[in-house]
Structures are given as structure tokens and as C-alpha cells.
Amino acid sequence: MKRTIGVAALACAGLLAATACSGSDSGGSSDGPVTVTVMTWESAETNAAIKKALADFKDDNITVQLLDTPSGQYGDKLASLTQAKKLPDLFWCGNDTEQQYTSQGLLVDWADKVQNGDGDFKADKFVPSAIENWKTADGQMGGLPSLMNTYGVWYNADAFTAAGLPVPKAGWTWDEMYAAAAKLANKNGAKYGLIADQLTGPDGPFTMSMYSVSASGAPFTDNVNHPTKAEADDKYKEGVEKLTAAIKNGSVAPPGYDAANVQSLFAAGKIPMTFGGQWLAAGFQTDKPKIKYGFAPFPQVQTPTTLYDSVGICTPQYTKDQDATFKVLEYLNTKVWDAVLPASPVAPPAYTPAQTSYFDALTKAQQTTVVDTVKADLAAEKTVGVRFTTQWAQQVGDLTTANYQPILSGKKPITDLPAYIDKINGLIKQGS
């Protein structure tokens, strides 16, 4: 459930493309019984829980079929089903996939349903940043967000106590984080005081966007879906300079550090702090690290600011019965998580009335710092995106590796930052 990059989804489960089916090309509604197919990227265990929950869906005219999804490359198989026009009626998708497929006219637009429809399943019951980011430039919504990803700093509380440091908590500052990282580096087998995971690493440009916005500066970009500009103002530059200094003095791991084993190293007490998402709580709950640990919001300058991200569920234009499909979509977002999240509390639902079971499960497991941080993130005054969702997003990644990360590692001067921004603005201009 921590998937965040659509057709290139991280660590996703696979699917049996041959079993995926589509209905007629007419859309709308059907006069007789209809089967609504559902495809996820979840594990076999999670799919079993979803299937059990779907068995309680009651409608004499609708049968719900959860397609088998054995291990494999979800993004590749999703692309092949898209090419063959055999996408299931409801399929798990990242925000970037939804944006790109909607702009190509491939998905049903649910905007009117959730903004003007009947009942409680309405846009105003979703996390605002998620619902807003699932809109295209012209207001379409080719899918609905289902689960939120929130981000923060996982910390080894035992290491902090041994070093005489207060544990991180909401409202702590970037300066305090870097100072703690410096004191924790080269202690008890830990080379660095702070290491980030592969997704939320400080060597990506959006992390410093949080710093800038929190300091009343400008975000790295005005919109991750349909940007008109990227920029690095004085506050952004200030954040980069502080990060560069922390990397230079050995407090923070440098760009390119192999973060593949961060979770296991953290659990073993070899990493004092790591950036990461709330989904790690489910793994820690199962593996039970021997260290005492916690989860804190990202540090701030002034205004509470955090990263936001969500995954969701999409529907192809050729679904046989849009009304029936929407009923199942509503059931997935409002009822199914109550059955799935208590056993594996990996993410809070984007539909806020469905969040209770998630937080109850974490509270029962005594993951109180995770509860507090996720709630703080969802209520943060300001948010910035995790990445561009555009079709040229990979090119931004290439530019970041070649031009931004060398600045952080000290191989290029901070004065090269405007040139990096100019290159991204070139992509934006070319893409639009």
C-alpha cells in the first residue's frame, strides 16, 4: 500500500494479465447482472483480506471479482493491459498514472460523482490535499485516492537517550535535527546520524521544498501535476546550504548512498535516524526491532509543512457499467479498509471517515508516535508534493542526479543551483 509512483510502482505485486477482463465500450450502465473486476498490487495476504471483505458486498445485480495478482512487475503488466484495452474495472494506480491516463482520455471521470452526487461519499470527506492532487488541470478525476502516504523521521530512541538528546517531536527544527545527527554519527556502529530511504531522501529537490515553504519561502514547483515553473529562492538556497554542510561534516549520508537495507539496519540499531513513510510501522510491528523507536514529523522552520502523496483506484472508459463500478469503488474506500488495516496498518485511508480502524490498530499496538505523526501530517498547514507526476518526471530525476546531487556532495558549487532550476524549467516549457 505504500505505492507512490504509478506505472513504475515500488515493490508492487504482479497480476495475471490473461485473466483481466473488460466489458463493452459503451460505459454507462447495464440492464442485467454485471461483474466488476478489481486488480490490486497488494500481497497475497492483503488480497485475501480484501477478498474476504468484498464477500460482504451486497447487490443482487453486481458480482465482484478480485483478480489474482501473483508476484511480478505491476507497472509492466498494467502497461500491457492498457495496450490491449483489457484493464479491469477497478485497478490500483499511482497519482502519476491517473494524471497521465486521464489526460489521454483513458479513464472514467468521477469528478461530478464525488462533487455533486448523493450520499456521504463526497469530495469534502477526503483528505483535501489528496483530492486536489487527483484533479487534472481541467478538473477531471480519472480515479479516486484511496490511501495516504505520510512522511517523517524514524528515530532510535535508545540512541538519543544514550547521547543525552531529547527525542524528536512535532515542532523540532532542521537545525536541531542536524545537530542531533552530528552527535549521533560514528556511535554504536552507526556511520551517519541520518540516512534517508530511497523515496524520501534529502538528496531529492522536494525535501528542501519543505524547508523553504516552512520558512515562508517559495516551493520548488507551483504544481507537481501541471507545473508552470520551478524555483529555488533564498529560503530554498538556505536549506540546501544547511544540508550540504551536514553532508560535508559526515552527519548525513551523501547522495548515492545505498539505502536498500535502511529498514533492517535501523531495526538493528545501526541507524539513529532515517527519513521514511508511515508504512514502515506495519513491518516493525511484525518484526519487532529490539530497539525502542519512534516516528516524528519532519522538522520545521516556522510553519508546519510536510510532504503529501496518495495512491488510488482508477477505472477505464470502457468499463461495462459505470454505476455498478462506482458502487464497488465506494465500498472499497468506505468499508474494505475496516477489514484490512487492523491486521496490517500500513496507511491511513484518504476517505477520512474510514481512518478510525487504522488509528485504532496502531493505538492497540502501542504505536502512539506513529498515530501522532500521521495525524499531524494530515493536519499540516502546508504541504508540498513528493515528485512531479508528469511524463517527463524521469528526466527531472536524471537532471537531479547530474546537477543537484553534486551540489549537495560538494562536487559542484551552490552557485550552480540556478542552472539546475533553469534546466527543469526548460523541461516544463517543452512539456507544456
C-alpha positions as CSV (number, residue, x, y, z in Angstrom):
1,M,0.0,0.0,0.0
2,K,3.0,2.3,0.0
3,R,3.0,2.5,-3.8
4,T,3.6,6.0,-5.0
5,I,4.9,6.1,-8.5
6,G,2.2,4.6,-10.6
7,V,3.4,2.5,-13.5
8,A,6.8,2.3,-12.0
9,A,5.4,1.4,-8.6
10,L,7.9,0.3,-6.0
11,A,7.9,-3.3,-4.9
12,C,4.4,-4.0,-6.3
13,A,2.9,-7.4,-6.6
14,G,2.1,-8.7,-10.1
15,L,-1.1,-9.9,-11.8
16,L,-2.3,-12.4,-14.3
17,A,-2.8,-10.3,-17.4
18,A,-4.6,-13.2,-19.2
19,T,-7.4,-13.2,-16.6
20,A,-8.1,-9.4,-16.7
21,C,-11.3,-8.6,-18.5
22,S,-13.2,-5.6,-19.8
23,G,-16.8,-5.1,-20.7
24,S,-18.2,-3.3,-23.7
25,D,-17.1,0.1,-24.9
26,S,-20.4,1.7,-24.1
27,G,-19.8,2.6,-20.5
28,G,-22.9,3.9,-18.6
29,S,-25.0,1.2,-17.0
30,S,-26.1,-2.3,-17.9
31,D,-29.6,-3.7,-17.9
32,G,-28.6,-7.1,-16.4
33,P,-26.3,-8.6,-13.9
34,V,-22.7,-7.3,-14.2
35,T,-19.3,-8.5,-12.9
36,V,-17.0,-5.8,-11.6
37,T,-13.3,-6.8,-11.7
38,V,-10.8,-5.5,-9.3
39,M,-7.0,-5.6,-9.5
40,T,-4.5,-4.6,-6.8
41,W,-0.8,-4.6,-6.3
42,E,-1.1,-6.0,-2.8
43,S,0.5,-9.0,-1.2
44,A,-1.3,-12.4,-1.2
45,E,-2.1,-11.9,2.4
46,T,-3.6,-8.5,1.9
47,N,-5.5,-9.6,-1.2
48,A,-7.0,-12.5,0.9
49,A,-8.3,-9.9,3.4
50,I,-9.7,-7.7,0.6
51,K,-11.4,-10.7,-1.0
52,K,-13.0,-11.7,2.3
53,A,-14.2,-8.1,2.8
54,L,-15.6,-7.9,-0.7
55,A,-17.7,-11.0,0.0
56,D,-19.8,-8.8,2.3
57,F,-20.7,-6.5,-0.6
58,K,-24.4,-7.0,-1.2
59,D,-26.0,-6.2,-4.5
60,D,-28.1,-8.8,-6.4
61,N,-27.1,-7.3,-9.7
62,I,-23.4,-7.0,-9.1
63,T,-20.7,-9.7,-8.6
64,V,-17.2,-8.5,-7.6
65,Q,-14.3,-10.5,-8.8
66,L,-10.8,-9.9,-7.3
67,L,-8.3,-10.9,-9.9
68,D,-5.3,-13.0,-8.9
69,T,-2.1,-10.9,-8.6
70,P,0.9,-13.1,-8.1
71,S,4.3,-11.6,-7.6
72,G,5.7,-9.6,-10.6
73,Q,6.2,-6.2,-12.1
74,Y,2.8,-4.5,-11.7
75,G,3.8,-1.5,-13.8
76,D,4.8,-3.6,-16.8
77,K,1.7,-5.7,-16.7
78,L,-0.5,-2.6,-16.2
79,A,1.0,-1.2,-19.4
80,S,0.3,-4.4,-21.3
81,L,-3.3,-4.5,-20.2
82,T,-3.6,-0.8,-21.2
83,Q,-2.2,-1.5,-24.6
84,A,-4.6,-4.5,-25.1
85,K,-7.6,-2.5,-23.8
86,K,-8.2,-5.2,-21.2
87,L,-7.9,-3.2,-18.0
88,P,-10.1,-4.4,-15.1
89,D,-13.0,-2.2,-14.0
90,L,-11.1,-1.0,-10.9
91,F,-7.3,-1.1,-10.7
92,W,-4.8,0.2,-8.1
93,C,-2.9,3.2,-9.6
94,G,-0.5,5.9,-8.6
95,N,-1.2,9.6,-8.9
96,D,1.0,9.9,-11.9
97,T,-0.7,7.1,-13.7
98,E,-4.1,8.7,-13.0
99,Q,-3.0,12.1,-14.3
100,Q,-1.4,10.7,-17.5
101,Y,-4.2,8.2,-18.3
102,T,-6.9,10.9,-17.6
103,S,-5.2,13.4,-19.9
104,Q,-5.2,10.7,-22.6
105,G,-8.9,10.1,-22.2
106,L,-8.4,6.5,-21.0
107,L,-10.3,6.8,-17.7
108,V,-13.8,7.5,-16.4
109,D,-14.1,11.0,-14.9
110,W,-15.6,10.7,-11.4
111,A,-15.4,14.4,-10.6
112,D,-19.1,15.0,-10.9
113,K,-20.0,11.9,-8.9
114,V,-17.9,12.9,-5.9
115,Q,-18.6,16.6,-6.0
116,N,-22.4,16.6,-6.8
117,G,-23.6,13.1,-6.2
118,D,-25.9,11.8,-3.4
119,G,-24.8,10.4,-0.1
120,D,-21.8,10.8,2.1
121,F,-19.2,9.6,-0.4
122,K,-18.2,13.1,-1.4
123,A,-15.0,15.0,-2.1
124,D,-15.3,17.0,1.1
125,K,-14.9,13.8,3.1
126,F,-11.5,13.1,1.6
127,V,-8.1,14.5,2.7
128,P,-8.1,17.9,0.9
129,S,-4.5,17.6,-0.5
130,A,-5.2,14.2,-1.9
131,I,-8.5,15.1,-3.6
132,E,-6.9,18.3,-5.0
133,N,-3.9,16.5,-6.4
134,W,-6.1,13.9,-8.2
135,K,-7.7,16.6,-10.3
136,T,-6.3,17.4,-13.8
137,A,-5.8,20.9,-14.9
138,D,-9.4,21.0,-16.3
139,G,-10.9,19.5,-13.1
140,Q,-11.3,15.8,-14.2
141,M,-10.7,13.0,-11.8
142,G,-9.8,9.8,-13.6
143,G,-9.7,7.9,-10.3
144,L,-10.1,8.5,-6.5
145,P,-7.4,8.5,-3.9
146,S,-7.6,5.5,-1.6
147,L,-4.7,5.5,0.8
148,M,-2.4,8.3,2.0
149,N,1.3,8.2,2.4
150,T,2.7,10.4,5.2
151,Y,6.3,11.0,5.9
152,G,8.6,11.9,8.7
153,V,11.7,10.9,10.7
154,W,12.1,7.4,12.3
155,Y,14.4,7.6,15.2
156,N,16.2,5.2,17.6
157,A,15.0,6.5,21.0
158,D,17.7,4.4,22.8
159,A,20.4,6.1,20.8
160,F,19.0,9.6,21.6
161,T,18.8,8.8,25.3
162,A,22.3,7.4,25.4
163,A,23.6,10.6,23.7
164,G,21.7,12.8,26.2
165,L,19.5,14.1,23.4
166,P,15.7,14.8,23.6
167,V,13.8,12.6,21.2
168,P,12.4,14.3,18.1
169,K,8.9,15.6,18.4
170,A,6.5,17.9,16.5
171,G,7.9,21.4,16.1
172,W,11.6,20.5,16.3
173,T,13.8,22.4,13.9
174,W,16.1,21.5,11.0
175,D,19.0,22.9,13.0
176,E,18.1,20.6,15.9
177,M,17.9,17.6,13.5
178,Y,21.3,18.3,12.0
179,A,22.8,18.9,15.5
180,A,21.4,15.6,16.7
181,A,22.7,13.8,13.5
182,A,26.2,15.2,14.2
183,K,26.2,13.9,17.8
184,L,24.9,10.5,16.8
185,A,27.3,9.9,13.9
186,N,30.0,7.3,14.4
187,K,28.4,5.9,17.6
188,N,27.5,2.3,18.3
189,G,28.2,1.1,14.7
190,A,26.4,3.9,13.0
191,K,28.5,5.8,10.5
192,Y,25.9,8.6,9.9
193,G,23.4,10.2,12.2
194,L,20.8,10.5,9.4
195,I,20.2,8.3,6.4
196,A,17.2,8.5,4.2
197,D,15.3,5.8,2.3
198,Q,15.2,5.7,-1.5
199,L,12.0,7.6,-1.8
200,T,12.2,10.5,0.6
201,G,15.9,11.1,0.6
202,P,17.1,14.6,1.3
203,D,19.1,14.4,-1.9
204,G,15.9,15.0,-3.8
205,P,14.7,18.6,-4.5
206,F,11.3,18.3,-2.9
207,T,12.6,17.7,0.6
208,M,14.2,21.2,0.5
209,S,10.9,22.5,-0.8
210,M,9.5,21.7,2.7
211,Y,12.3,23.7,4.3
212,S,11.6,26.7,2.0
213,V,7.8,26.7,2.4
214,S,8.1,26.3,6.2
215,A,10.4,29.3,6.2
216,S,7.7,31.4,4.3
217,G,9.7,30.9,1.0
218,A,8.5,29.5,-2.3
219,P,8.0,25.8,-3.1
220,F,10.3,24.0,-5.5
221,T,7.4,24.0,-8.0
222,D,4.0,25.6,-8.1
223,N,2.2,22.3,-9.0
224,V,3.5,18.7,-9.4
225,N,0.8,17.7,-11.9
226,H,0.8,20.7,-14.3
227,P,3.7,22.9,-13.2
228,T,4.4,26.3,-14.8
229,K,7.7,26.9,-13.1
230,A,10.4,25.6,-10.7
231,E,12.4,27.9,-8.5
232,A,14.9,28.0,-5.7
233,D,14.6,31.2,-3.8
234,D,16.7,32.5,-0.9
235,K,15.0,30.2,1.6
236,Y,15.3,27.2,-0.6
237,K,19.0,28.0,-1.0
238,E,19.4,28.4,2.7
239,G,18.0,24.9,3.2
240,V,20.4,23.4,0.6
241,E,23.3,25.1,2.3
242,K,22.5,23.6,5.6
243,L,22.0,20.2,4.1
244,T,25.3,20.5,2.2
245,A,27.1,21.4,5.4
246,A,25.6,18.4,7.3
247,I,26.7,16.0,4.5
248,K,30.2,17.6,4.4
249,N,30.7,17.1,8.1
250,G,29.6,13.5,8.0
251,S,26.3,13.9,9.9
252,V,24.1,13.0,7.0
253,A,24.7,10.3,4.4
254,P,25.8,11.7,1.0
255,P,23.8,11.4,-2.3
256,G,24.0,8.0,-3.9
257,Y,24.3,6.2,-0.5
258,D,22.9,2.6,-0.9
259,A,19.7,2.8,1.1
260,A,18.3,-0.6,0.2
261,N,18.7,-2.0,3.6
262,V,17.8,1.0,5.7
263,Q,14.8,-0.6,7.3
264,S,16.7,-3.6,8.6
265,L,19.7,-1.6,9.6
266,F,17.5,0.8,11.5
267,A,15.8,-2.1,13.3
268,A,19.2,-3.5,14.2
269,G,20.2,-0.2,15.8
270,K,22.8,0.7,13.2
271,I,21.0,3.9,12.0
272,P,20.0,6.6,14.5
273,M,17.6,8.5,12.2
274,T,16.1,7.8,8.8
275,F,13.5,9.6,6.7
276,G,10.7,7.4,5.7
277,G,7.0,6.8,5.4
278,Q,4.4,5.6,7.9
279,W,4.1,2.2,6.2
280,L,7.3,1.1,8.0
281,A,5.2,0.8,11.2
282,A,3.4,-2.3,9.9
283,G,6.8,-4.1,9.2
284,F,8.2,-3.0,12.6
285,Q,5.0,-4.3,14.3
286,T,5.7,-7.7,12.7
287,D,9.5,-7.9,13.0
288,K,9.6,-6.2,16.5
289,P,13.0,-4.4,16.5
290,K,15.0,-4.8,19.7
291,I,15.5,-1.0,19.9
292,K,13.0,1.5,21.3
293,Y,12.0,3.6,18.3
294,G,9.6,6.4,17.3
295,F,8.3,8.4,14.4
296,A,8.3,12.2,14.4
297,P,7.1,14.8,11.9
298,F,9.7,16.4,9.6
299,P,11.5,19.3,11.3
300,Q,10.2,22.8,10.7
301,V,11.5,26.4,10.3
302,Q,8.3,28.2,11.2
303,T,5.0,26.9,9.6
304,P,4.2,23.2,9.9
305,T,4.9,21.8,6.4
306,T,5.1,18.2,5.2
307,L,5.2,16.1,2.0
308,Y,2.0,14.6,0.7
309,D,1.3,11.7,-1.5
310,S,-1.6,9.2,-2.2
311,V,-2.3,6.2,-4.2
312,G,-5.8,5.3,-5.5
313,I,-8.1,3.3,-7.7
314,C,-8.8,4.0,-11.4
315,T,-11.5,2.9,-13.9
316,P,-11.1,2.6,-17.8
317,Q,-13.5,4.3,-20.1
318,Y,-14.7,1.0,-21.4
319,T,-15.9,-0.4,-18.1
320,K,-19.2,-2.2,-18.8
321,D,-21.3,-0.5,-16.1
322,Q,-20.0,2.8,-14.6
323,D,-22.8,2.9,-12.0
324,A,-22.0,-0.6,-10.7
325,T,-18.3,0.1,-10.8
326,F,-18.7,3.2,-8.7
327,K,-20.7,1.3,-6.1
328,V,-17.9,-1.1,-5.7
329,L,-15.4,1.8,-5.7
330,E,-17.3,3.4,-2.9
331,Y,-17.4,0.1,-1.0
332,L,-13.6,-0.3,-1.3
333,N,-13.0,3.1,0.0
334,T,-15.5,3.1,2.8
335,K,-15.8,-0.5,4.1
336,V,-13.0,-2.7,2.9
337,W,-10.2,-0.9,4.9
338,D,-12.0,-1.6,8.1
339,A,-11.3,-5.3,7.5
340,V,-7.8,-5.0,6.1
341,L,-6.0,-2.3,8.1
342,P,-6.4,-3.7,11.7
343,A,-4.2,-6.7,10.7
344,S,-1.7,-4.6,8.7
345,P,-2.0,-0.8,9.5
346,V,0.2,0.4,6.6
347,A,-1.6,3.6,5.6
348,P,-4.5,5.9,6.6
349,P,-7.4,6.0,4.1
350,A,-7.9,9.1,2.1
351,Y,-11.6,8.9,2.9
352,T,-11.5,10.4,6.4
353,P,-14.5,8.5,7.9
354,A,-12.6,5.3,7.2
355,Q,-9.5,6.2,9.2
356,T,-10.7,5.0,12.6
357,S,-9.7,1.4,12.1
358,Y,-6.2,2.4,11.0
359,F,-5.6,4.6,14.1
360,D,-7.2,2.1,16.4
361,A,-4.9,-0.7,15.2
362,L,-1.8,1.5,15.7
363,T,-3.0,2.5,19.2
364,K,-3.7,-1.1,20.1
365,A,-0.1,-1.9,19.0
366,Q,1.2,0.9,21.2
367,Q,2.5,2.8,18.1
368,T,1.5,6.1,19.6
369,T,4.2,8.2,18.0
370,V,3.1,6.9,14.6
371,V,-0.5,7.9,15.4
372,D,0.5,11.3,16.5
373,T,2.8,12.0,13.5
374,V,0.4,10.7,10.9
375,K,-2.4,12.9,12.3
376,A,0.0,15.9,12.4
377,D,0.9,15.3,8.8
378,L,-2.7,15.0,7.7
379,A,-3.5,18.3,9.5
380,A,-0.3,20.1,8.4
381,E,-0.9,23.8,7.5
382,K,1.1,23.4,4.3
383,T,2.1,20.5,2.1
384,V,4.4,20.0,-0.9
385,G,4.3,17.2,-3.4
386,V,6.8,14.3,-3.3
387,R,7.6,14.3,-7.1
388,F,6.4,15.5,-10.5
389,T,3.7,13.3,-11.9
390,T,4.4,14.5,-15.5
391,Q,5.5,12.2,-18.3
392,W,8.9,13.9,-18.2
393,A,9.4,13.2,-14.5
394,Q,12.2,10.7,-15.2
395,Q,14.2,13.4,-17.0
396,V,14.0,15.5,-13.8
397,G,15.5,12.6,-12.0
398,D,18.3,12.5,-14.4
399,L,18.9,16.2,-14.1
400,T,18.9,15.9,-10.3
401,T,21.5,13.1,-10.3
402,A,23.7,15.1,-12.7
403,N,23.3,18.6,-11.4
404,Y,21.7,18.8,-8.0
405,Q,23.2,16.0,-6.1
406,P,26.8,17.0,-6.9
407,I,26.0,20.4,-5.2
408,L,24.9,18.5,-2.1
409,S,28.0,16.4,-2.1
410,G,30.3,19.4,-2.6
411,K,31.4,18.4,-6.1
412,K,29.7,21.5,-7.5
413,P,29.3,25.0,-6.0
414,I,26.0,26.2,-4.7
415,T,26.1,28.9,-7.4
416,D,25.2,26.1,-9.9
417,L,21.7,25.8,-8.3
418,P,20.1,28.3,-10.7
419,A,21.4,26.4,-13.7
420,Y,19.8,23.2,-12.4
421,I,16.5,25.1,-12.0
422,D,16.8,26.6,-15.5
423,K,17.1,23.1,-16.9
424,I,14.0,21.9,-15.2
425,N,12.1,25.0,-16.4
426,G,13.2,24.0,-19.9
427,L,11.5,20.7,-19.4
428,I,8.4,22.4,-18.1
429,K,8.3,24.7,-21.1
430,Q,8.9,21.8,-23.5
431,G,6.3,19.6,-21.8
432,S,3.6,22.2,-21.9
